[in-house]
Amino acid sequence: MDTAALALVIIGALNWGLIGLFRFDLVAALFGGQGALFSRIVYSLVGLAGIYSITFLMGNRSITKARRD
């Protein structure tokens, strides 16, 4: 779950970077515009991943050591 959230947050950050620098919305370009159903799903998933990722910042997650076999 953490990896999926991180991947979506990175996608969102890259998309916002493109919007800020070049006025180009990659998600909208790939999936048929900002109002297209799939674009809205991607935007929603990125938003949910961002909310989930707040737990990384707040330190509410328990840190476990990787098992070494």
PQR file of N, CA, C, O and H, with PARSE charges and radii, in Angstrom:
ATOM      1  N   MET A   1       0.826  -1.194   0.000 -0.4000 1.5000
ATOM      2  CA  MET A   1       0.000   0.000   0.000 -0.0000 2.0000
ATOM      3  C   MET A   1       0.875   1.263   0.000  0.5500 1.7000
ATOM      4  O   MET A   1       0.576   2.239  -0.689 -0.5500 1.4000
ATOM      5  N   ASP A   2       1.956   1.224   0.784 -0.4000 1.5000
ATOM      6  CA  ASP A   2       2.842   2.382   0.840 -0.0000 2.0000
ATOM      7  C   ASP A   2       3.469   2.677  -0.515  0.5500 1.7000
ATOM      8  O   ASP A   2       3.570   3.838  -0.913 -0.5500 1.4000
ATOM      9  H   ASP A   2       2.199   0.432   1.343  0.4000 1.0000
ATOM     10  N   THR A   3       3.886   1.642  -1.221 -0.4000 1.5000
ATOM     11  CA  THR A   3       4.527   1.819  -2.524 -0.0000 2.0000
ATOM     12  C   THR A   3       3.544   2.382  -3.538  0.5500 1.7000
ATOM     13  O   THR A   3       3.895   3.264  -4.322 -0.5500 1.4000
ATOM     14  H   THR A   3       3.804   0.699  -0.898  0.4000 1.0000
ATOM     15  N   ALA A   4       2.322   1.882  -3.529 -0.4000 1.5000
ATOM     16  CA  ALA A   4       1.300   2.386  -4.453 -0.0000 2.0000
ATOM     17  C   ALA A   4       0.991   3.849  -4.160  0.5500 1.7000
ATOM     18  O   ALA A   4       0.856   4.653  -5.083 -0.5500 1.4000
ATOM     19  H   ALA A   4       2.036   1.165  -2.892  0.4000 1.0000
ATOM     20  N   ALA A   5       0.879   4.195  -2.886 -0.4000 1.5000
ATOM     21  CA  ALA A   5       0.611   5.583  -2.516 -0.0000 2.0000
ATOM     22  C   ALA A   5       1.762   6.483  -2.955  0.5500 1.7000
ATOM     23  O   ALA A   5       1.542   7.567  -3.494 -0.5500 1.4000
ATOM     24  H   ALA A   5       0.988   3.542  -2.137  0.4000 1.0000
ATOM     25  N   LEU A   6       2.979   6.030  -2.722 -0.4000 1.5000
ATOM     26  CA  LEU A   6       4.138   6.826  -3.116 -0.0000 2.0000
ATOM     27  C   LEU A   6       4.185   7.012  -4.631  0.5500 1.7000
ATOM     28  O   LEU A   6       4.479   8.110  -5.105 -0.5500 1.4000
ATOM     29  H   LEU A   6       3.158   5.149  -2.284  0.4000 1.0000
ATOM     30  N   ALA A   7       3.904   5.971  -5.387 -0.4000 1.5000
ATOM     31  CA  ALA A   7       3.899   6.072  -6.850 -0.0000 2.0000
ATOM     32  C   ALA A   7       2.852   7.085  -7.321  0.5500 1.7000
ATOM     33  O   ALA A   7       3.123   7.887  -8.216 -0.5500 1.4000
ATOM     34  H   ALA A   7       3.665   5.080  -5.001  0.4000 1.0000
ATOM     35  N   LEU A   8       1.667   7.052  -6.726 -0.4000 1.5000
ATOM     36  CA  LEU A   8       0.618   7.999  -7.114 -0.0000 2.0000
ATOM     37  C   LEU A   8       0.979   9.427  -6.729  0.5500 1.7000
ATOM     38  O   LEU A   8       0.690  10.360  -7.479 -0.5500 1.4000
ATOM     39  H   LEU A   8       1.447   6.401  -6.000  0.4000 1.0000
ATOM     40  N   VAL A   9       1.599   9.610  -5.583 -0.4000 1.5000
ATOM     41  CA  VAL A   9       2.025  10.950  -5.174 -0.0000 2.0000
ATOM     42  C   VAL A   9       3.088  11.479  -6.139  0.5500 1.7000
ATOM     43  O   VAL A   9       3.076  12.661  -6.482 -0.5500 1.4000
ATOM     44  H   VAL A   9       1.833   8.853  -4.974  0.4000 1.0000
ATOM     45  N   ILE A  10       3.993  10.625  -6.573 -0.4000 1.5000
ATOM     46  CA  ILE A  10       5.012  11.037  -7.540 -0.0000 2.0000
ATOM     47  C   ILE A  10       4.370  11.410  -8.869  0.5500 1.7000
ATOM     48  O   ILE A  10       4.745  12.411  -9.481 -0.5500 1.4000
ATOM     49  H   ILE A  10       4.003   9.664  -6.295  0.4000 1.0000
ATOM     50  N   ILE A  11       3.411  10.617  -9.317 -0.4000 1.5000
ATOM     51  CA  ILE A  11       2.693  10.945 -10.555 -0.0000 2.0000
ATOM     52  C   ILE A  11       2.020  12.302 -10.429  0.5500 1.7000
ATOM     53  O   ILE A  11       2.097  13.129 -11.338 -0.5500 1.4000
ATOM     54  H   ILE A  11       3.107   9.804  -8.821  0.4000 1.0000
ATOM     55  N   GLY A  12       1.364  12.526  -9.307 -0.4000 1.5000
ATOM     56  CA  GLY A  12       0.711  13.816  -9.083 -0.0000 2.0000
ATOM     57  C   GLY A  12       1.698  14.971  -9.065  0.5500 1.7000
ATOM     58  O   GLY A  12       1.435  16.029  -9.637 -0.5500 1.4000
ATOM     59  H   GLY A  12       1.302  11.855  -8.569  0.4000 1.0000
ATOM     60  N   ALA A  13       2.837  14.768  -8.404 -0.4000 1.5000
ATOM     61  CA  ALA A  13       3.843  15.825  -8.336 -0.0000 2.0000
ATOM     62  C   ALA A  13       4.408  16.137  -9.719  0.5500 1.7000
ATOM     63  O   ALA A  13       4.592  17.303 -10.067 -0.5500 1.4000
ATOM     64  H   ALA A  13       3.050  13.909  -7.939  0.4000 1.0000
ATOM     65  N   LEU A  14       4.681  15.109 -10.500 -0.4000 1.5000
ATOM     66  CA  LEU A  14       5.186  15.330 -11.858 -0.0000 2.0000
ATOM     67  C   LEU A  14       4.153  16.059 -12.709  0.5500 1.7000
ATOM     68  O   LEU A  14       4.492  16.956 -13.481 -0.5500 1.4000
ATOM     69  H   LEU A  14       4.532  14.161 -10.217  0.4000 1.0000
ATOM     70  N   ASN A  15       2.890  15.667 -12.562 -0.4000 1.5000
ATOM     71  CA  ASN A  15       1.827  16.314 -13.330 -0.0000 2.0000
ATOM     72  C   ASN A  15       1.720  17.793 -12.947  0.5500 1.7000
ATOM     73  O   ASN A  15       1.606  18.651 -13.822 -0.5500 1.4000
ATOM     74  H   ASN A  15       2.614  14.938 -11.935  0.4000 1.0000
ATOM     75  N   TRP A  16       1.756  18.095 -11.645 -0.4000 1.5000
ATOM     76  CA  TRP A  16       1.696  19.491 -11.217 -0.0000 2.0000
ATOM     77  C   TRP A  16       2.929  20.265 -11.673  0.5500 1.7000
ATOM     78  O   TRP A  16       2.828  21.446 -12.005 -0.5500 1.4000
ATOM     79  H   TRP A  16       1.849  17.398 -10.934  0.4000 1.0000
ATOM     80  N   GLY A  17       4.076  19.621 -11.693 -0.4000 1.5000
ATOM     81  CA  GLY A  17       5.275  20.275 -12.209 -0.0000 2.0000
ATOM     82  C   GLY A  17       5.124  20.651 -13.672  0.5500 1.7000
ATOM     83  O   GLY A  17       5.502  21.747 -14.087 -0.5500 1.4000
ATOM     84  H   GLY A  17       4.158  18.662 -11.424  0.4000 1.0000
ATOM     85  N   LEU A  18       4.568  19.733 -14.449 -0.4000 1.5000
ATOM     86  CA  LEU A  18       4.332  20.027 -15.874 -0.0000 2.0000
ATOM     87  C   LEU A  18       3.320  21.152 -16.046  0.5500 1.7000
ATOM     88  O   LEU A  18       3.475  22.004 -16.921 -0.5500 1.4000
ATOM     89  H   LEU A  18       4.260  18.843 -14.112  0.4000 1.0000
ATOM     90  N   ILE A  19       2.288  21.155 -15.214 -0.4000 1.5000
ATOM     91  CA  ILE A  19       1.288  22.224 -15.296 -0.0000 2.0000
ATOM     92  C   ILE A  19       1.933  23.566 -14.955  0.5500 1.7000
ATOM     93  O   ILE A  19       1.714  24.561 -15.645 -0.5500 1.4000
ATOM     94  H   ILE A  19       2.162  20.463 -14.503  0.4000 1.0000
ATOM     95  N   GLY A  20       2.720  23.583 -13.895 -0.4000 1.5000
ATOM     96  CA  GLY A  20       3.347  24.828 -13.465 -0.0000 2.0000
ATOM     97  C   GLY A  20       4.379  25.361 -14.439  0.5500 1.7000
ATOM     98  O   GLY A  20       4.453  26.568 -14.673 -0.5500 1.4000
ATOM     99  H   GLY A  20       2.897  22.774 -13.335  0.4000 1.0000
ATOM    100  N   LEU A  21       5.172  24.473 -15.006 -0.4000 1.5000
ATOM    101  CA  LEU A  21       6.245  24.914 -15.887 -0.0000 2.0000
ATOM    102  C   LEU A  21       5.806  25.130 -17.333  0.5500 1.7000
ATOM    103  O   LEU A  21       6.254  26.067 -17.993 -0.5500 1.4000
ATOM    104  H   LEU A  21       5.112  23.493 -14.816  0.4000 1.0000
ATOM    105  N   PHE A  22       4.929  24.259 -17.816 -0.4000 1.5000
ATOM    106  CA  PHE A  22       4.610  24.273 -19.246 -0.0000 2.0000
ATOM    107  C   PHE A  22       3.121  24.403 -19.563  0.5500 1.7000
ATOM    108  O   PHE A  22       2.726  24.380 -20.728 -0.5500 1.4000
ATOM    109  H   PHE A  22       4.565  23.498 -17.280  0.4000 1.0000
ATOM    110  N   ARG A  23       2.296  24.540 -18.515 -0.4000 1.5000
ATOM    111  CA  ARG A  23       0.836  24.587 -18.710 -0.0000 2.0000
ATOM    112  C   ARG A  23       0.346  23.369 -19.479  0.5500 1.7000
ATOM    113  O   ARG A  23      -0.514  23.474 -20.354 -0.5500 1.4000
ATOM    114  H   ARG A  23       2.617  24.559 -17.569  0.4000 1.0000
ATOM    115  N   PHE A  24       0.901  22.222 -19.143 -0.4000 1.5000
ATOM    116  CA  PHE A  24       0.546  20.972 -19.815 -0.0000 2.0000
ATOM    117  C   PHE A  24       0.104  19.955 -18.774  0.5500 1.7000
ATOM    118  O   PHE A  24       0.882  19.576 -17.898 -0.5500 1.4000
ATOM    119  H   PHE A  24       1.599  22.137 -18.433  0.4000 1.0000
ATOM    120  N   ASP A  25      -1.136  19.516 -18.868 -0.4000 1.5000
ATOM    121  CA  ASP A  25      -1.695  18.529 -17.951 -0.0000 2.0000
ATOM    122  C   ASP A  25      -1.582  17.152 -18.605  0.5500 1.7000
ATOM    123  O   ASP A  25      -2.387  16.797 -19.466 -0.5500 1.4000
ATOM    124  H   ASP A  25      -1.768  19.823 -19.580  0.4000 1.0000
ATOM    125  N   LEU A  26      -0.582  16.387 -18.192 -0.4000 1.5000
ATOM    126  CA  LEU A  26      -0.312  15.085 -18.803 -0.0000 2.0000
ATOM    127  C   LEU A  26      -1.466  14.105 -18.600  0.5500 1.7000
ATOM    128  O   LEU A  26      -1.830  13.381 -19.526 -0.5500 1.4000
ATOM    129  H   LEU A  26       0.072  16.676 -17.492  0.4000 1.0000
ATOM    130  N   VAL A  27      -2.037  14.075 -17.415 -0.4000 1.5000
ATOM    131  CA  VAL A  27      -3.150  13.158 -17.143 -0.0000 2.0000
ATOM    132  C   VAL A  27      -4.313  13.468 -18.071  0.5500 1.7000
ATOM    133  O   VAL A  27      -4.891  12.558 -18.666 -0.5500 1.4000
ATOM    134  H   VAL A  27      -1.742  14.664 -16.662  0.4000 1.0000
ATOM    135  N   ALA A  28      -4.660  14.732 -18.201 -0.4000 1.5000
ATOM    136  CA  ALA A  28      -5.753  15.124 -19.093 -0.0000 2.0000
ATOM    137  C   ALA A  28      -5.426  14.787 -20.546  0.5500 1.7000
ATOM    138  O   ALA A  28      -6.296  14.349 -21.298 -0.5500 1.4000
ATOM    139  H   ALA A  28      -4.190  15.471 -17.718  0.4000 1.0000
ATOM    140  N   ALA A  29      -4.181  14.992 -20.933 -0.4000 1.5000
ATOM    141  CA  ALA A  29      -3.783  14.701 -22.316 -0.0000 2.0000
ATOM    142  C   ALA A  29      -3.863  13.203 -22.608  0.5500 1.7000
ATOM    143  O   ALA A  29      -4.245  12.804 -23.708 -0.5500 1.4000
ATOM    144  H   ALA A  29      -3.474  15.348 -20.323  0.4000 1.0000
ATOM    145  N   LEU A  30      -3.508  12.382 -21.635 -0.4000 1.5000
ATOM    146  CA  LEU A  30      -3.517  10.934 -21.851 -0.0000 2.0000
ATOM    147  C   LEU A  30      -4.915  10.330 -21.804  0.5500 1.7000
ATOM    148  O   LEU A  30      -5.199   9.356 -22.502 -0.5500 1.4000
ATOM    149  H   LEU A  30      -3.198  12.706 -20.741  0.4000 1.0000
ATOM    150  N   PHE A  31      -5.780  10.904 -20.988 -0.4000 1.5000
ATOM    151  CA  PHE A  31      -7.057  10.243 -20.734 -0.0000 2.0000
ATOM    152  C   PHE A  31      -8.279  11.033 -21.167  0.5500 1.7000
ATOM    153  O   PHE A  31      -9.379  10.765 -20.682 -0.5500 1.4000
ATOM    154  H   PHE A  31      -5.549  11.695 -20.421  0.4000 1.0000
ATOM    155  N   GLY A  32      -8.123  11.999 -22.065 -0.4000 1.5000
ATOM    156  CA  GLY A  32      -9.283  12.629 -22.681 -0.0000 2.0000
ATOM    157  C   GLY A  32      -9.794  13.891 -22.031  0.5500 1.7000
ATOM    158  O   GLY A  32     -10.985  14.186 -22.140 -0.5500 1.4000
ATOM    159  H   GLY A  32      -7.230  12.217 -22.460  0.4000 1.0000
ATOM    160  N   GLY A  33      -8.962  14.637 -21.370 -0.4000 1.5000
ATOM    161  CA  GLY A  33      -9.383  15.905 -20.772 -0.0000 2.0000
ATOM    162  C   GLY A  33      -9.632  15.782 -19.278  0.5500 1.7000
ATOM    163  O   GLY A  33      -9.758  14.683 -18.740 -0.5500 1.4000
ATOM    164  H   GLY A  33      -7.995  14.398 -21.281  0.4000 1.0000
ATOM    165  N   GLN A  34      -9.701  16.940 -18.617 -0.4000 1.5000
ATOM    166  CA  GLN A  34      -9.870  16.948 -17.173 -0.0000 2.0000
ATOM    167  C   GLN A  34     -11.207  16.398 -16.723  0.5500 1.7000
ATOM    168  O   GLN A  34     -11.308  15.853 -15.623 -0.5500 1.4000
ATOM    169  H   GLN A  34      -9.599  17.833 -19.054  0.4000 1.0000
ATOM    170  N   GLY A  35     -12.227  16.526 -17.541 -0.4000 1.5000
ATOM    171  CA  GLY A  35     -13.555  16.064 -17.163 -0.0000 2.0000
ATOM    172  C   GLY A  35     -13.827  14.608 -17.500  0.5500 1.7000
ATOM    173  O   GLY A  35     -14.869  14.076 -17.117 -0.5500 1.4000
ATOM    174  H   GLY A  35     -12.145  16.969 -18.434  0.4000 1.0000
ATOM    175  N   ALA A  36     -12.923  13.956 -18.202 -0.4000 1.5000
ATOM    176  CA  ALA A  36     -13.121  12.554 -18.581 -0.0000 2.0000
ATOM    177  C   ALA A  36     -13.124  11.672 -17.329  0.5500 1.7000
ATOM    178  O   ALA A  36     -12.421  11.949 -16.358 -0.5500 1.4000
ATOM    179  H   ALA A  36     -12.076  14.388 -18.513  0.4000 1.0000
ATOM    180  N   LEU A  37     -13.907  10.635 -17.372 -0.4000 1.5000
ATOM    181  CA  LEU A  37     -14.076   9.760 -16.214 -0.0000 2.0000
ATOM    182  C   LEU A  37     -12.747   9.198 -15.724  0.5500 1.7000
ATOM    183  O   LEU A  37     -12.472   9.232 -14.525 -0.5500 1.4000
ATOM    184  H   LEU A  37     -14.478  10.410 -18.161  0.4000 1.0000
ATOM    185  N   PHE A  38     -11.921   8.684 -16.628 -0.4000 1.5000
ATOM    186  CA  PHE A  38     -10.669   8.073 -16.188 -0.0000 2.0000
ATOM    187  C   PHE A  38      -9.711   9.118 -15.608  0.5500 1.7000
ATOM    188  O   PHE A  38      -8.998   8.832 -14.646 -0.5500 1.4000
ATOM    189  H   PHE A  38     -12.145   8.656 -17.602  0.4000 1.0000
ATOM    190  N   SER A  39      -9.688  10.321 -16.181 -0.4000 1.5000
ATOM    191  CA  SER A  39      -8.865  11.396 -15.626 -0.0000 2.0000
ATOM    192  C   SER A  39      -9.311  11.723 -14.208  0.5500 1.7000
ATOM    193  O   SER A  39      -8.478  11.908 -13.320 -0.5500 1.4000
ATOM    194  H   SER A  39     -10.267  10.553 -16.963  0.4000 1.0000
ATOM    195  N   ARG A  40     -10.607  11.793 -13.995 -0.4000 1.5000
ATOM    196  CA  ARG A  40     -11.129  12.096 -12.654 -0.0000 2.0000
ATOM    197  C   ARG A  40     -10.786  10.991 -11.675  0.5500 1.7000
ATOM    198  O   ARG A  40     -10.531  11.260 -10.501 -0.5500 1.4000
ATOM    199  H   ARG A  40     -11.283  11.642 -14.716  0.4000 1.0000
ATOM    200  N   ILE A  41     -10.777   9.746 -12.144 -0.4000 1.5000
ATOM    201  CA  ILE A  41     -10.382   8.626 -11.279 -0.0000 2.0000
ATOM    202  C   ILE A  41      -8.910   8.764 -10.888  0.5500 1.7000
ATOM    203  O   ILE A  41      -8.555   8.587  -9.723 -0.5500 1.4000
ATOM    204  H   ILE A  41     -10.984   9.527 -13.097  0.4000 1.0000
ATOM    205  N   VAL A  42      -8.056   9.082 -11.865 -0.4000 1.5000
ATOM    206  CA  VAL A  42      -6.629   9.252 -11.576 -0.0000 2.0000
ATOM    207  C   VAL A  42      -6.427  10.401 -10.600  0.5500 1.7000
ATOM    208  O   VAL A  42      -5.681  10.257  -9.631 -0.5500 1.4000
ATOM    209  H   VAL A  42      -8.345   9.226 -12.812  0.4000 1.0000
ATOM    210  N   TYR A  43      -7.075  11.541 -10.835 -0.4000 1.5000
ATOM    211  CA  TYR A  43      -6.952  12.677  -9.925 -0.0000 2.0000
ATOM    212  C   TYR A  43      -7.409  12.293  -8.516  0.5500 1.7000
ATOM    213  O   TYR A  43      -6.771  12.672  -7.534 -0.5500 1.4000
ATOM    214  H   TYR A  43      -7.681  11.658 -11.623  0.4000 1.0000
ATOM    215  N   SER A  44      -8.500  11.551  -8.413 -0.4000 1.5000
ATOM    216  CA  SER A  44      -9.015  11.132  -7.105 -0.0000 2.0000
ATOM    217  C   SER A  44      -8.055  10.195  -6.398  0.5500 1.7000
ATOM    218  O   SER A  44      -7.824  10.330  -5.196 -0.5500 1.4000
ATOM    219  H   SER A  44      -9.019  11.243  -9.211  0.4000 1.0000
ATOM    220  N   LEU A  45      -7.491   9.243  -7.137 -0.4000 1.5000
ATOM    221  CA  LEU A  45      -6.518   8.322  -6.538 -0.0000 2.0000
ATOM    222  C   LEU A  45      -5.268   9.053  -6.070  0.5500 1.7000
ATOM    223  O   LEU A  45      -4.719   8.731  -5.017 -0.5500 1.4000
ATOM    224  H   LEU A  45      -7.679   9.134  -8.114  0.4000 1.0000
ATOM    225  N   VAL A  46      -4.816  10.032  -6.842 -0.4000 1.5000
ATOM    226  CA  VAL A  46      -3.650  10.820  -6.437 -0.0000 2.0000
ATOM    227  C   VAL A  46      -3.974  11.595  -5.159  0.5500 1.7000
ATOM    228  O   VAL A  46      -3.146  11.670  -4.251 -0.5500 1.4000
ATOM    229  H   VAL A  46      -5.262  10.294  -7.698  0.4000 1.0000
ATOM    230  N   GLY A  47      -5.158  12.164  -5.087 -0.4000 1.5000
ATOM    231  CA  GLY A  47      -5.562  12.887  -3.882 -0.0000 2.0000
ATOM    232  C   GLY A  47      -5.641  11.989  -2.664  0.5500 1.7000
ATOM    233  O   GLY A  47      -5.178  12.361  -1.585 -0.5500 1.4000
ATOM    234  H   GLY A  47      -5.831  12.104  -5.825  0.4000 1.0000
ATOM    235  N   LEU A  48      -6.222  10.810  -2.825 -0.4000 1.5000
ATOM    236  CA  LEU A  48      -6.309   9.858  -1.714 -0.0000 2.0000
ATOM    237  C   LEU A  48      -4.921   9.388  -1.283  0.5500 1.7000
ATOM    238  O   LEU A  48      -4.660   9.203  -0.095 -0.5500 1.4000
ATOM    239  H   LEU A  48      -6.598  10.508  -3.701  0.4000 1.0000
ATOM    240  N   ALA A  49      -4.041   9.198  -2.252 -0.4000 1.5000
ATOM    241  CA  ALA A  49      -2.668   8.800  -1.931 -0.0000 2.0000
ATOM    242  C   ALA A  49      -1.961   9.907  -1.153  0.5500 1.7000
ATOM    243  O   ALA A  49      -1.180   9.629  -0.243 -0.5500 1.4000
ATOM    244  H   ALA A  49      -4.253   9.348  -3.218  0.4000 1.0000
ATOM    245  N   GLY A  50      -2.233  11.149  -1.511 -0.4000 1.5000
ATOM    246  CA  GLY A  50      -1.653  12.270  -0.781 -0.0000 2.0000
ATOM    247  C   GLY A  50      -2.138  12.315   0.657  0.5500 1.7000
ATOM    248  O   GLY A  50      -1.356  12.562   1.575 -0.5500 1.4000
ATOM    249  H   GLY A  50      -2.867  11.374  -2.250  0.4000 1.0000
ATOM    250  N   ILE A  51      -3.420  12.079   0.851 -0.4000 1.5000
ATOM    251  CA  ILE A  51      -3.976  12.046   2.210 -0.0000 2.0000
ATOM    252  C   ILE A  51      -3.359  10.898   2.998  0.5500 1.7000
ATOM    253  O   ILE A  51      -2.972  11.070   4.154 -0.5500 1.4000
ATOM    254  H   ILE A  51      -4.056  11.878   0.105  0.4000 1.0000
ATOM    255  N   TYR A  52      -3.268   9.740   2.379 -0.4000 1.5000
ATOM    256  CA  TYR A  52      -2.656   8.580   3.037 -0.0000 2.0000
ATOM    257  C   TYR A  52      -1.196   8.869   3.393  0.5500 1.7000
ATOM    258  O   TYR A  52      -0.720   8.445   4.446 -0.5500 1.4000
ATOM    259  H   TYR A  52      -3.582   9.600   1.440  0.4000 1.0000
ATOM    260  N   SER A  53      -0.493   9.581   2.529 -0.4000 1.5000
ATOM    261  CA  SER A  53       0.928   9.851   2.732 -0.0000 2.0000
ATOM    262  C   SER A  53       1.187  10.827   3.872  0.5500 1.7000
ATOM    263  O   SER A  53       2.324  10.955   4.326 -0.5500 1.4000
ATOM    264  H   SER A  53      -0.880   9.925   1.674  0.4000 1.0000
ATOM    265  N   ILE A  54       0.170  11.505   4.332 -0.4000 1.5000
ATOM    266  CA  ILE A  54       0.335  12.386   5.493 -0.0000 2.0000
ATOM    267  C   ILE A  54       0.830  11.579   6.685  0.5500 1.7000
ATOM    268  O   ILE A  54       1.545  12.107   7.537 -0.5500 1.4000
ATOM    269  H   ILE A  54      -0.754  11.401   3.963  0.4000 1.0000
ATOM    270  N   THR A  55       0.457  10.309   6.753 -0.4000 1.5000
ATOM    271  CA  THR A  55       0.909   9.481   7.872 -0.0000 2.0000
ATOM    272  C   THR A  55       2.429   9.338   7.885  0.5500 1.7000
ATOM    273  O   THR A  55       3.017   9.164   8.952 -0.5500 1.4000
ATOM    274  H   THR A  55      -0.125   9.880   6.062  0.4000 1.0000
ATOM    275  N   PHE A  56       3.070   9.407   6.732 -0.4000 1.5000
ATOM    276  CA  PHE A  56       4.535   9.361   6.684 -0.0000 2.0000
ATOM    277  C   PHE A  56       5.117  10.591   7.370  0.5500 1.7000
ATOM    278  O   PHE A  56       6.079  10.495   8.132 -0.5500 1.4000
ATOM    279  H   PHE A  56       2.592   9.548   5.865  0.4000 1.0000
ATOM    280  N   LEU A  57       4.528  11.735   7.091 -0.4000 1.5000
ATOM    281  CA  LEU A  57       5.000  12.995   7.631 -0.0000 2.0000
ATOM    282  C   LEU A  57       4.742  13.106   9.136  0.5500 1.7000
ATOM    283  O   LEU A  57       5.582  13.611   9.880 -0.5500 1.4000
ATOM    284  H   LEU A  57       3.747  11.813   6.472  0.4000 1.0000
ATOM    285  N   MET A  58       3.594  12.641   9.568 -0.4000 1.5000
ATOM    286  CA  MET A  58       3.190  12.804  10.959 -0.0000 2.0000
ATOM    287  C   MET A  58       3.860  11.804  11.897  0.5500 1.7000
ATOM    288  O   MET A  58       3.819  11.970  13.116 -0.5500 1.4000
ATOM    289  H   MET A  58       2.912  12.231   8.963  0.4000 1.0000
ATOM    290  N   GLY A  59       4.467  10.782  11.339 -0.4000 1.5000
ATOM    291  CA  GLY A  59       5.164   9.813  12.181 -0.0000 2.0000
ATOM    292  C   GLY A  59       4.237   8.864  12.917  0.5500 1.7000
ATOM    293  O   GLY A  59       4.632   8.273  13.922 -0.5500 1.4000
ATOM    294  H   GLY A  59       4.500  10.648  10.348  0.4000 1.0000
ATOM    295  N   ASN A  60       3.023   8.708  12.440 -0.4000 1.5000
ATOM    296  CA  ASN A  60       2.068   7.807  13.079 -0.0000 2.0000
ATOM    297  C   ASN A  60       2.281   6.357  12.695  0.5500 1.7000
ATOM    298  O   ASN A  60       1.571   5.473  13.176 -0.5500 1.4000
ATOM    299  H   ASN A  60       2.702   9.187  11.623  0.4000 1.0000
ATOM    300  N   ARG A  61       3.230   6.113  11.853 -0.4000 1.5000
ATOM    301  CA  ARG A  61       3.468   4.763  11.370 -0.0000 2.0000
ATOM    302  C   ARG A  61       4.543   4.118  12.223  0.5500 1.7000
ATOM    303  O   ARG A  61       5.513   4.768  12.612 -0.5500 1.4000
ATOM    304  H   ARG A  61       3.806   6.831  11.463  0.4000 1.0000
ATOM    305  N   SER A  62       4.370   2.868  12.504 -0.4000 1.5000
ATOM    306  CA  SER A  62       5.401   2.153  13.255 -0.0000 2.0000
ATOM    307  C   SER A  62       6.532   1.765  12.306  0.5500 1.7000
ATOM    308  O   SER A  62       6.294   1.368  11.165 -0.5500 1.4000
ATOM    309  H   SER A  62       3.582   2.340  12.188  0.4000 1.0000
ATOM    310  N   ILE A  63       7.726   1.881  12.782 -0.4000 1.5000
ATOM    311  CA  ILE A  63       8.901   1.560  11.967 -0.0000 2.0000
ATOM    312  C   ILE A  63       9.326   0.137  12.324  0.5500 1.7000
ATOM    313  O   ILE A  63       9.555  -0.182  13.490 -0.5500 1.4000
ATOM    314  H   ILE A  63       7.919   2.203  13.709  0.4000 1.0000
ATOM    315  N   THR A  64       9.423  -0.688  11.325 -0.4000 1.5000
ATOM    316  CA  THR A  64       9.852  -2.068  11.547 -0.0000 2.0000
ATOM    317  C   THR A  64      11.144  -2.324  10.809  0.5500 1.7000
ATOM    318  O   THR A  64      11.391  -1.765   9.740 -0.5500 1.4000
ATOM    319  H   THR A  64       9.236  -0.428  10.378  0.4000 1.0000
ATOM    320  N   LYS A  65      11.951  -3.159  11.382 -0.4000 1.5000
ATOM    321  CA  LYS A  65      13.196  -3.531  10.721 -0.0000 2.0000
ATOM    322  C   LYS A  65      12.932  -4.661   9.751  0.5500 1.7000
ATOM    323  O   LYS A  65      12.145  -5.566  10.029 -0.5500 1.4000
ATOM    324  H   LYS A  65      11.751  -3.613  12.250  0.4000 1.0000
ATOM    325  N   ALA A  66      13.590  -4.602   8.620 -0.4000 1.5000
ATOM    326  CA  ALA A  66      13.441  -5.664   7.624 -0.0000 2.0000
ATOM    327  C   ALA A  66      14.046  -6.955   8.169  0.5500 1.7000
ATOM    328  O   ALA A  66      15.108  -6.948   8.791 -0.5500 1.4000
ATOM    329  H   ALA A  66      14.229  -3.867   8.394  0.4000 1.0000
ATOM    330  N   ARG A  67      13.356  -8.048   7.925 -0.4000 1.5000
ATOM    331  CA  ARG A  67      13.896  -9.340   8.352 -0.0000 2.0000
ATOM    332  C   ARG A  67      15.066  -9.718   7.477  0.5500 1.7000
ATOM    333  O   ARG A  67      15.012  -9.578   6.255 -0.5500 1.4000
ATOM    334  H   ARG A  67      12.493  -8.053   7.420  0.4000 1.0000
ATOM    335  N   ARG A  68      16.100 -10.186   8.091 -0.4000 1.5000
ATOM    336  CA  ARG A  68      17.268 -10.662   7.342 -0.0000 2.0000
ATOM    337  C   ARG A  68      17.385 -12.161   7.567  0.5500 1.7000
ATOM    338  O   ARG A  68      17.695 -12.627   8.663 -0.5500 1.4000
ATOM    339  H   ARG A  68      16.143 -10.299   9.084  0.4000 1.0000
ATOM    340  N   ASP A  69      17.138 -12.875   6.533 -0.4000 1.5000
ATOM    341  CA  ASP A  69      17.198 -14.348   6.636 -0.0000 2.0000
ATOM    342  C   ASP A  69      18.512 -14.865   6.116  0.5500 1.7000
ATOM    343  O   ASP A  69      18.746 -16.073   6.122 -0.5500 1.4000
ATOM    344  H   ASP A  69      16.886 -12.497   5.642  0.4000 1.0000
TER
END
